[in-house]
Amino acid sequence: MHSERLSTLYLGLTILALLAISCTKSSEAVTRQDQEKMFGELLGFAPPKAVTEIKYRDVYNRHLMDGAWGRWMGFTYSEEVFSKIVKGQGYRKRDAFHFADLDSAAAPEWWPKVDQSKVTIYWRSDKDTQASEGYSFQEYVWHDTNSNFVYFHKRYWD
């Protein structure tokens, strides 16, 4: 009888573990075509020729009670592109009281550690956009002068 309960417990834990694993995925845009597609999907326009390098990764975790989705992108800095994003799409400067949640264990290896006191970070949320995506989200974008890259992070939640 005791071993029967233990077997049932192990079976239940195994099913829950399989469910959790099956509801997690990640992808990385490797080809230029896929990178340009993700750039356009996130920013609403195709990258111009000045954007010579694009890196993209996403991670989706769907659990029983809640879920989260993170998207990371980095690309070659261009003043024209950066201005088009920040000024043309409703981003605003992050103030000192708004902590940007940029660190994540799921972030790609190329994602930089950010000293938020030394970088001007722009952000917006689902409340700042006209189109509804059906999720709550926050987006962060900044220019890293050391790497001459623009970094973009979008996090979604239910």
Order of alpha helices (4+ residues) and beta strands (2+ residues): alpha-beta-alpha-beta-beta-alpha-beta-beta-beta-beta
